[in-house]
Every structure is written in structure tokens, then in C-alpha cells.
Amino acid sequence: MVLHLLQFGRIPYSEGLRAMREVVEARKAGRIGDTLLLMEHPPVLTLGRNSSRSNILATDAALAQRGVEVHEINRGGDVTYHGPGQLVGYPIFDLRGDLPGKKGPHLGPVDFVRLMEEALILTCKDFGVPAQRVCKRTGVWTLAGGSVQEKKVAAIGVHVSQAVTSHGFALNVTTDLRDFDWIVPCGIADRAVTSLDLEAPDDAPVSLPLVSDSAARNFGRIFNRQVLASDSVEDLLALSATVPG
């Protein structure tokens, strides 16, 4: 089984959404197999289905002055920040397919999120950062110890339509964490956010390209897929016409 991969680099959020929607429609139509989109965005705030506008702390004028867009989208979760130094991933999977842990006609969305978390935990481990899940708090967190509380290093929010997933995760790599002061991240006020760069050992090289490659490998590992890269959505659609998904 193949996991198709597209790595875009830094692109506007609206362009990322267009690519995601095009891939989702192709996946629903059976034109392509499961696909992972990886990218980076300029500063943007997104409001999920369960979000509260009150969790945006900055005024509209302050955000506009900084060129920060606000988008209301159909993923689960609350308000999230995307920006430079953050790896954003959109795993487009058909939950009716051959997926680890599937016991019925399709894998449950919560089980899919747990697999995503596991892939990101392994990615953190690749850079010397122990990470974990926290009960009832979706995402990936650093370990707590003594008086040190866990911190959130990756946020997750997905949408499922016709058994096909969209949206996904945001992993802080070299993100300027001061930008999170604009919001209450994911509506959680009693825990801080962090980044791989801050948590990694001094001798661990941390960069967005390295973390992007690690995440792709670990999604392939967790979902038992061979990762096959394409250069564009157009190339993906052409390739998928000849490669079993």
C-alpha cells in the first residue's frame, strides 16, 4: 500500500486549503489513494467548529496590522495559530481502507486521530524530544516532571466527510511562540505551548525540512504504507492513474 506525499513549502493558507480540497475530492472519487500534504503558512488563525471567538485575544485591528488572516473552517477543535516555523499536515485518508486497528467497516475518527498522534510522537522522538498523549486533550504534549507541566507541541483537528478525512495537525518546529499570545490555543488556558526547537537537545539539528521528512516517514510507518512523493497535485493525479493506492 502507498501513501502519496506532497511537500509544498511555505504557501498561503488559502492555497493550502485549495490543494487540500482538490485532493479530498479526488480521494472521494477514488482517483487517488491516501495522501499526506505537508506545508508551512504565513501567520493565520483558524476557528474550528467548536471554537469561541472569545479565544482570540487580539483585536481585529491588531491582527490586520500584522497581516494575520482569520478563517472559519469545518475541522473539529477550537482556535489554532499557523505560522512560519510550523509544520502543517493534512492527511487525506479513506477510513474504509486497510488501516491499522480497523475492526468494522471503517476506522473511527478518534482512532484515526490516535494514529496521527503516534506518528507525531515518533517524529518528536527523532529529534530527542519525549512526547505523549494527555487524556481528554487531543494533540501531542511534552512530558511533565516535578513542578514542570506538560506543554503542547502539536495541535490536531480533523473533519470527516463520506469517510474521507481532511485538515489535520500543526507541529511547532521553530515557531515564534509569542504569536500564540494572540489566542487561547485550542481553548486551553492552563497549559503552555512549546516547539521542537526549544525542547530538543542542543546537539539535535531541528529545521522544518528535516521535521517534514521525519513526519512523512513516521506516517508511513504508523499506517504501514510506502511513502511515494509527488511534486504537485497535478503530478499526483497523473501518477495515481498508474500506481495502485
TIDREN-871694 format. One line per field, with one value per residue: chain; x, y, z of N, C-alpha, C in turn. Coordinates in steps of 0.05 Angstrom, whole numbers, plus 5000, padded with zeros to 4 digits. Layout:
<rs>
loza [A, ...] .
n.u [X, ...] .
n.v [Y, ...] .
n.w [Z, ...] .
ca.u [X, ...] .
ca.v [Y, ...] .
ca.w [Z, ...] .
c.u [X, ...] .
c.v [Y, ...] .
c.w [Z, ...] .
</rs>
This chain:
<rs>
loza [A, A, A, A, A, A, A, A, A, A, A, A, A, A, A, A, A, A, A, A, A, A, A, A, A, A, A, A, A, A, A, A, A, A, A, A, A, A, A, A, A, A, A, A, A, A, A, A, A, A, A, A, A, A, A, A, A, A, A, A, A, A, A, A, A, A, A, A, A, A, A, A, A, A, A, A, A, A, A, A, A, A, A, A, A, A, A, A, A, A, A, A, A, A, A, A, A, A, A, A, A, A, A, A, A, A, A, A, A, A, A, A, A, A, A, A, A, A, A, A, A, A, A, A, A, A, A, A, A, A, A, A, A, A, A, A, A, A, A, A, A, A, A, A, A, A, A, A, A, A, A, A, A, A, A, A, A, A, A, A, A, A, A, A, A, A, A, A, A, A, A, A, A, A, A, A, A, A, A, A, A, A, A, A, A, A, A, A, A, A, A, A, A, A, A, A, A, A, A, A, A, A, A, A, A, A, A, A, A, A, A, A, A, A, A, A, A, A, A, A, A, A, A, A, A, A, A, A, A, A, A, A, A, A, A, A, A, A, A, A, A, A, A, A, A] .
n.u [5017, 5007, 5027, 5014, 5053, 5058, 5098, 5097, 5125, 5129, 5066, 5009, 4953, 4902, 4915, 4935, 4888, 4858, 4888, 4883, 4827, 4821, 4849, 4820, 4770, 4787, 4803, 4754, 4729, 4756, 4800, 4852, 4899, 4908, 4934, 4985, 4992, 5040, 5061, 5077, 5053, 5042, 5029, 4967, 4901, 4857, 4790, 4757, 4700, 4682, 4696, 4707, 4698, 4716, 4764, 4802, 4848, 4872, 4856, 4814, 4835, 4889, 4906, 4898, 4935, 4982, 4978, 4951, 4909, 4841, 4806, 4746, 4732, 4716, 4737, 4746, 4753, 4781, 4805, 4863, 4932, 4971, 5035, 5100, 5154, 5125, 5101, 5050, 5002, 4962, 4929, 4899, 4855, 4819, 4775, 4752, 4788, 4846, 4868, 4908, 4884, 4831, 4766, 4714, 4671, 4695, 4750, 4746, 4739, 4764, 4801, 4832, 4854, 4886, 4924, 4949, 4970, 5008, 5044, 5065, 5087, 5129, 5158, 5173, 5207, 5248, 5278, 5299, 5261, 5220, 5152, 5080, 5012, 4956, 4904, 4839, 4854, 4865, 4920, 4992, 5040, 5092, 5131, 5112, 5142, 5162, 5153, 5143, 5098, 5064, 5072, 5042, 5059, 5041, 4981, 4917, 4864, 4810, 4767, 4714, 4684, 4640, 4670, 4722, 4780, 4800, 4837, 4879, 4940, 4983, 5048, 5094, 5155, 5202, 5175, 5156, 5137, 5113, 5073, 5029, 5006, 4965, 4919, 4877, 4904, 4873, 4832, 4851, 4871, 4904, 4952, 5017, 5045, 5096, 5157, 5192, 5244, 5256, 5252, 5286, 5350, 5412, 5448, 5417, 5398, 5348, 5301, 5252, 5250, 5276, 5243, 5195, 5208, 5216, 5166, 5136, 5160, 5146, 5090, 5083, 5105, 5070, 5021, 5031, 5050, 5082, 5117, 5107, 5130, 5105, 5109, 5070, 4999, 4977, 5015, 5009, 4956, 4963, 5002, 4975, 4940, 4967, 4991, 4976, 4934] .
n.v [4976, 5046, 5111, 5172, 5231, 5301, 5356, 5422, 5467, 5536, 5565, 5607, 5605, 5600, 5578, 5529, 5507, 5502, 5464, 5421, 5412, 5397, 5350, 5320, 5315, 5284, 5238, 5221, 5207, 5164, 5169, 5175, 5148, 5144, 5204, 5249, 5315, 5364, 5426, 5497, 5557, 5629, 5676, 5659, 5652, 5600, 5580, 5528, 5481, 5479, 5525, 5586, 5654, 5687, 5666, 5687, 5733, 5780, 5842, 5855, 5897, 5897, 5848, 5855, 5895, 5867, 5834, 5786, 5734, 5711, 5651, 5615, 5548, 5478, 5439, 5398, 5421, 5480, 5548, 5558, 5572, 5584, 5589, 5616, 5569, 5528, 5462, 5442, 5393, 5356, 5299, 5259, 5212, 5152, 5125, 5076, 5043, 4998, 5000, 5008, 4975, 4976, 4952, 4947, 4966, 5014, 5055, 5088, 5160, 5179, 5139, 5145, 5195, 5182, 5150, 5188, 5220, 5184, 5180, 5232, 5234, 5198, 5227, 5272, 5244, 5230, 5275, 5278, 5291, 5272, 5254, 5254, 5230, 5265, 5251, 5264, 5310, 5326, 5319, 5329, 5325, 5350, 5315, 5315, 5334, 5334, 5398, 5417, 5427, 5391, 5411, 5436, 5412, 5399, 5410, 5382, 5374, 5349, 5335, 5296, 5270, 5233, 5189, 5204, 5237, 5303, 5366, 5368, 5368, 5411, 5422, 5450, 5474, 5510, 5553, 5620, 5629, 5671, 5690, 5659, 5687, 5716, 5686, 5638, 5580, 5527, 5533, 5521, 5544, 5534, 5510, 5514, 5527, 5498, 5485, 5441, 5459, 5487, 5447, 5406, 5371, 5407, 5391, 5370, 5374, 5417, 5432, 5457, 5429, 5380, 5360, 5356, 5315, 5273, 5269, 5251, 5201, 5175, 5175, 5140, 5095, 5086, 5079, 5036, 5041, 5050, 5107, 5153, 5204, 5263, 5319, 5358, 5372, 5360, 5325, 5284, 5266, 5248, 5208, 5173, 5149, 5108, 5080, 5034, 5051] .
n.w [5000, 4986, 5009, 4987, 4979, 4986, 4990, 5002, 5020, 5041, 5035, 5020, 5066, 5042, 4993, 5009, 5029, 4982, 4954, 4989, 4987, 4934, 4932, 4969, 4943, 4899, 4926, 4948, 4902, 4887, 4854, 4871, 4919, 4992, 5020, 5041, 5057, 5066, 5094, 5103, 5132, 5124, 5178, 5208, 5235, 5253, 5260, 5288, 5287, 5339, 5362, 5399, 5391, 5430, 5446, 5415, 5429, 5411, 5381, 5323, 5293, 5310, 5291, 5236, 5226, 5231, 5188, 5194, 5177, 5189, 5191, 5186, 5193, 5177, 5210, 5269, 5338, 5370, 5368, 5329, 5316, 5258, 5229, 5207, 5212, 5231, 5221, 5181, 5171, 5127, 5128, 5082, 5083, 5068, 5110, 5106, 5085, 5085, 5144, 5204, 5262, 5248, 5259, 5242, 5188, 5178, 5201, 5263, 5273, 5320, 5332, 5286, 5296, 5340, 5317, 5285, 5325, 5346, 5303, 5304, 5355, 5349, 5312, 5342, 5377, 5342, 5343, 5393, 5432, 5482, 5480, 5489, 5495, 5525, 5568, 5546, 5521, 5462, 5416, 5417, 5469, 5511, 5562, 5631, 5693, 5761, 5783, 5733, 5683, 5630, 5561, 5502, 5439, 5389, 5354, 5337, 5292, 5258, 5201, 5177, 5120, 5082, 5096, 5087, 5108, 5127, 5137, 5196, 5227, 5267, 5278, 5321, 5304, 5293, 5311, 5326, 5388, 5413, 5381, 5394, 5435, 5416, 5420, 5457, 5458, 5425, 5460, 5511, 5570, 5613, 5602, 5571, 5506, 5464, 5426, 5380, 5372, 5419, 5457, 5442, 5449, 5453, 5414, 5374, 5308, 5285, 5239, 5193, 5142, 5155, 5196, 5169, 5132, 5169, 5193, 5149, 5140, 5188, 5187, 5145, 5170, 5215, 5190, 5158, 5105, 5041, 5027, 4976, 4938, 4906, 4860, 4853, 4856, 4807, 4785, 4822, 4812, 4760, 4768, 4802, 4770, 4749, 4791, 4841, 4895] .
ca.u [5000, 5023, 5018, 5024, 5064, 5063, 5110, 5093, 5140, 5111, 5046, 4986, 4933, 4880, 4926, 4936, 4860, 4850, 4901, 4871, 4800, 4823, 4858, 4797, 4750, 4798, 4802, 4727, 4722, 4773, 4820, 4878, 4900, 4912, 4954, 4993, 5001, 5056, 5066, 5081, 5037, 5045, 5012, 4938, 4885, 4834, 4769, 4743, 4671, 4676, 4712, 4694, 4713, 4729, 4791, 4821, 4853, 4880, 4834, 4814, 4854, 4917, 4912, 4900, 4960, 5003, 4972, 4942, 4882, 4825, 4789, 4728, 4734, 4698, 4750, 4740, 4771, 4777, 4822, 4891, 4950, 4991, 5054, 5127, 5167, 5106, 5094, 5022, 4998, 4934, 4927, 4873, 4853, 4793, 4774, 4742, 4810, 4862, 4882, 4914, 4864, 4803, 4752, 4689, 4672, 4713, 4764, 4733, 4755, 4781, 4823, 4849, 4870, 4906, 4947, 4964, 4986, 5030, 5064, 5078, 5103, 5153, 5172, 5187, 5228, 5270, 5294, 5307, 5241, 5200, 5126, 5059, 4984, 4944, 4876, 4818, 4866, 4876, 4945, 5017, 5049, 5117, 5127, 5112, 5161, 5164, 5135, 5141, 5074, 5067, 5067, 5031, 5077, 5026, 4952, 4904, 4836, 4803, 4740, 4708, 4661, 4639, 4691, 4748, 4789, 4813, 4850, 4899, 4957, 5003, 5071, 5112, 5183, 5218, 5155, 5157, 5115, 5100, 5049, 5007, 4994, 4941, 4897, 4878, 4908, 4854, 4815, 4863, 4884, 4921, 4977, 5032, 5054, 5125, 5166, 5214, 5269, 5261, 5253, 5306, 5377, 5428, 5462, 5398, 5391, 5319, 5293, 5227, 5253, 5283, 5219, 5176, 5215, 5212, 5137, 5128, 5169, 5131, 5063, 5085, 5110, 5047, 4999, 5040, 5050, 5106, 5113, 5113, 5128, 5098, 5117, 5047, 4973, 4973, 5031, 4997, 4933, 4973, 5016, 4956, 4926, 4983, 5001, 4955, 4933] .
ca.v [5000, 5070, 5136, 5193, 5253, 5326, 5376, 5447, 5490, 5557, 5575, 5620, 5586, 5595, 5560, 5502, 5496, 5494, 5438, 5400, 5405, 5383, 5322, 5307, 5307, 5262, 5214, 5212, 5196, 5140, 5174, 5173, 5135, 5161, 5224, 5267, 5341, 5378, 5454, 5518, 5580, 5655, 5677, 5657, 5640, 5585, 5574, 5503, 5480, 5482, 5548, 5610, 5678, 5699, 5655, 5705, 5754, 5804, 5856, 5853, 5918, 5889, 5826, 5866, 5910, 5847, 5818, 5759, 5727, 5693, 5634, 5596, 5523, 5457, 5418, 5398, 5436, 5509, 5566, 5549, 5590, 5573, 5610, 5607, 5551, 5507, 5443, 5437, 5369, 5348, 5271, 5254, 5182, 5139, 5109, 5049, 5028, 4979, 5017, 4993, 4976, 4977, 4928, 4946, 4975, 5037, 5064, 5111, 5184, 5182, 5121, 5157, 5216, 5169, 5142, 5213, 5228, 5166, 5187, 5256, 5227, 5186, 5249, 5286, 5226, 5232, 5299, 5277, 5303, 5253, 5265, 5237, 5239, 5272, 5243, 5284, 5334, 5317, 5332, 5317, 5341, 5342, 5301, 5331, 5323, 5352, 5421, 5424, 5416, 5385, 5433, 5426, 5416, 5394, 5411, 5365, 5378, 5336, 5334, 5271, 5271, 5209, 5171, 5215, 5257, 5328, 5381, 5351, 5375, 5433, 5416, 5473, 5465, 5533, 5573, 5642, 5623, 5696, 5693, 5646, 5706, 5727, 5668, 5617, 5558, 5505, 5538, 5511, 5567, 5527, 5497, 5529, 5514, 5497, 5477, 5422, 5473, 5494, 5423, 5387, 5375, 5428, 5379, 5359, 5393, 5419, 5450, 5449, 5408, 5355, 5351, 5348, 5288, 5255, 5264, 5234, 5173, 5163, 5169, 5115, 5073, 5080, 5070, 5013, 5049, 5060, 5136, 5159, 5233, 5276, 5348, 5376, 5358, 5350, 5302, 5263, 5255, 5232, 5185, 5155, 5134, 5084, 5067, 5026, 5066] .
ca.w [5000, 4983, 5020, 4970, 4994, 4974, 5007, 4988, 5030, 5052, 5017, 5034, 5077, 5023, 4972, 5021, 5030, 4955, 4948, 5006, 4977, 4909, 4939, 4983, 4923, 4884, 4943, 4950, 4876, 4882, 4834, 4883, 4945, 5015, 5013, 5063, 5048, 5086, 5085, 5123, 5125, 5137, 5202, 5204, 5256, 5243, 5280, 5283, 5292, 5368, 5372, 5410, 5382, 5453, 5450, 5401, 5448, 5397, 5367, 5293, 5283, 5315, 5272, 5209, 5225, 5228, 5165, 5203, 5168, 5206, 5174, 5199, 5177, 5186, 5226, 5298, 5354, 5375, 5353, 5326, 5302, 5240, 5221, 5200, 5231, 5240, 5201, 5179, 5155, 5121, 5119, 5068, 5084, 5067, 5135, 5099, 5074, 5101, 5164, 5229, 5284, 5239, 5267, 5229, 5160, 5175, 5225, 5276, 5273, 5344, 5327, 5266, 5310, 5357, 5299, 5278, 5349, 5348, 5283, 5313, 5378, 5337, 5299, 5364, 5387, 5323, 5349, 5421, 5449, 5491, 5478, 5499, 5494, 5550, 5568, 5541, 5509, 5436, 5408, 5427, 5491, 5524, 5587, 5656, 5713, 5784, 5782, 5705, 5670, 5602, 5542, 5476, 5417, 5364, 5355, 5318, 5287, 5233, 5191, 5162, 5102, 5064, 5106, 5079, 5127, 5118, 5157, 5207, 5251, 5266, 5296, 5325, 5299, 5301, 5312, 5346, 5406, 5421, 5365, 5408, 5454, 5403, 5424, 5477, 5439, 5427, 5483, 5535, 5582, 5636, 5593, 5552, 5481, 5461, 5399, 5380, 5374, 5447, 5474, 5433, 5459, 5438, 5391, 5354, 5287, 5282, 5218, 5181, 5122, 5168, 5210, 5148, 5122, 5191, 5196, 5126, 5145, 5210, 5178, 5130, 5189, 5231, 5173, 5143, 5076, 5027, 5021, 4948, 4936, 4880, 4861, 4851, 4856, 4780, 4782, 4839, 4798, 4737, 4779, 4815, 4749, 4742, 4815, 4859, 4920] .
c.u [5018, 5010, 5031, 5032, 5067, 5074, 5112, 5113, 5120, 5092, 5024, 4966, 4911, 4890, 4927, 4908, 4851, 4862, 4888, 4843, 4801, 4831, 4835, 4777, 4761, 4798, 4774, 4718, 4738, 4794, 4849, 4876, 4903, 4936, 4960, 5004, 5016, 5064, 5071, 5064, 5048, 5026, 4982, 4925, 4862, 4816, 4755, 4714, 4664, 4689, 4694, 4711, 4727, 4757, 4811, 4824, 4860, 4856, 4836, 4834, 4883, 4924, 4916, 4927, 4984, 4999, 4963, 4913, 4868, 4806, 4772, 4726, 4719, 4712, 4740, 4760, 4765, 4796, 4851, 4906, 4967, 5010, 5081, 5140, 5150, 5100, 5065, 5018, 4969, 4934, 4899, 4871, 4823, 4792, 4762, 4764, 4824, 4879, 4886, 4892, 4836, 4789, 4725, 4692, 4690, 4727, 4750, 4751, 4773, 4805, 4843, 4867, 4891, 4930, 4963, 4981, 5011, 5052, 5079, 5095, 5130, 5170, 5187, 5211, 5253, 5289, 5300, 5287, 5220, 5173, 5105, 5032, 4976, 4914, 4857, 4829, 4880, 4901, 4969, 5030, 5077, 5111, 5128, 5132, 5165, 5144, 5131, 5116, 5080, 5060, 5058, 5050, 5063, 4996, 4940, 4874, 4829, 4773, 4737, 4683, 4662, 4663, 4719, 4756, 4801, 4823, 4871, 4914, 4974, 5024, 5090, 5141, 5202, 5200, 5162, 5133, 5101, 5074, 5024, 4994, 4969, 4916, 4899, 4880, 4889, 4835, 4825, 4880, 4905, 4946, 4990, 5037, 5085, 5132, 5188, 5241, 5276, 5265, 5276, 5333, 5393, 5441, 5444, 5392, 5361, 5314, 5267, 5230, 5259, 5258, 5198, 5182, 5211, 5182, 5126, 5135, 5152, 5102, 5063, 5089, 5085, 5024, 5006, 5039, 5078, 5100, 5124, 5108, 5120, 5105, 5094, 5022, 4969, 4990, 5020, 4973, 4942, 4987, 4996, 4940, 4941, 4993, 4978, 4957, 4928] .
c.v [5025, 5093, 5158, 5217, 5278, 5345, 5402, 5469, 5511, 5568, 5588, 5599, 5580, 5576, 5531, 5490, 5487, 5467, 5416, 5392, 5390, 5354, 5307, 5297, 5284, 5236, 5203, 5198, 5171, 5144, 5172, 5157, 5155, 5179, 5241, 5293, 5355, 5406, 5472, 5542, 5606, 5656, 5678, 5644, 5625, 5578, 5549, 5504, 5486, 5507, 5570, 5634, 5692, 5688, 5668, 5729, 5781, 5816, 5852, 5873, 5909, 5866, 5836, 5881, 5891, 5830, 5790, 5755, 5710, 5678, 5616, 5571, 5501, 5435, 5419, 5415, 5466, 5525, 5556, 5570, 5574, 5596, 5598, 5590, 5529, 5488, 5437, 5413, 5363, 5319, 5266, 5224, 5174, 5120, 5081, 5032, 5009, 4995, 5002, 4997, 4977, 4951, 4925, 4955, 4999, 5042, 5088, 5136, 5188, 5163, 5132, 5179, 5204, 5160, 5166, 5221, 5210, 5173, 5213, 5252, 5215, 5208, 5266, 5270, 5227, 5255, 5301, 5289, 5281, 5267, 5245, 5247, 5248, 5266, 5266, 5310, 5326, 5333, 5317, 5336, 5332, 5328, 5321, 5318, 5343, 5374, 5431, 5411, 5409, 5409, 5421, 5433, 5412, 5395, 5394, 5372, 5367, 5340, 5308, 5275, 5248, 5190, 5181, 5238, 5281, 5344, 5363, 5362, 5399, 5427, 5439, 5463, 5488, 5557, 5595, 5639, 5648, 5701, 5679, 5664, 5718, 5710, 5652, 5591, 5534, 5508, 5529, 5533, 5559, 5512, 5514, 5513, 5515, 5489, 5456, 5436, 5480, 5469, 5404, 5392, 5394, 5417, 5367, 5380, 5394, 5440, 5440, 5427, 5381, 5343, 5342, 5320, 5267, 5248, 5246, 5205, 5160, 5159, 5143, 5091, 5066, 5069, 5047, 5018, 5055, 5089, 5141, 5189, 5241, 5306, 5367, 5359, 5346, 5325, 5278, 5250, 5238, 5206, 5164, 5139, 5109, 5068, 5059, 5041, 5049] .
c.w [5000, 4998, 5002, 4987, 4976, 4995, 4993, 4996, 5040, 5030, 5033, 5044, 5057, 5001, 4983, 5023, 5003, 4948, 4964, 4995, 4951, 4913, 4952, 4962, 4906, 4900, 4945, 4924, 4869, 4861, 4844, 4909, 4968, 5010, 5038, 5050, 5071, 5076, 5109, 5113, 5136, 5161, 5196, 5229, 5244, 5266, 5272, 5291, 5321, 5380, 5383, 5402, 5406, 5459, 5431, 5418, 5435, 5383, 5337, 5282, 5287, 5296, 5244, 5205, 5220, 5203, 5171, 5194, 5189, 5188, 5192, 5181, 5191, 5202, 5254, 5313, 5356, 5358, 5352, 5310, 5283, 5232, 5214, 5221, 5241, 5216, 5203, 5161, 5152, 5111, 5108, 5065, 5081, 5091, 5130, 5088, 5093, 5121, 5190, 5250, 5275, 5245, 5253, 5200, 5156, 5202, 5237, 5275, 5297, 5342, 5307, 5279, 5327, 5341, 5290, 5301, 5351, 5328, 5292, 5338, 5369, 5324, 5320, 5375, 5369, 5329, 5379, 5440, 5457, 5491, 5485, 5490, 5523, 5549, 5565, 5530, 5483, 5428, 5419, 5446, 5500, 5551, 5611, 5675, 5736, 5782, 5753, 5693, 5641, 5585, 5516, 5454, 5390, 5370, 5333, 5316, 5260, 5226, 5175, 5146, 5083, 5070, 5099, 5098, 5113, 5142, 5171, 5231, 5245, 5287, 5297, 5323, 5308, 5304, 5333, 5364, 5416, 5405, 5377, 5429, 5442, 5410, 5450, 5461, 5445, 5450, 5509, 5548, 5603, 5628, 5572, 5526, 5480, 5432, 5402, 5384, 5403, 5464, 5466, 5446, 5441, 5413, 5370, 5333, 5282, 5260, 5206, 5160, 5135, 5183, 5191, 5138, 5144, 5194, 5173, 5131, 5167, 5204, 5162, 5149, 5204, 5215, 5155, 5113, 5066, 5019, 4993, 4943, 4907, 4883, 4861, 4852, 4828, 4775, 4798, 4824, 4774, 4746, 4789, 4794, 4741, 4766, 4832, 4885, 4944] .
</rs>
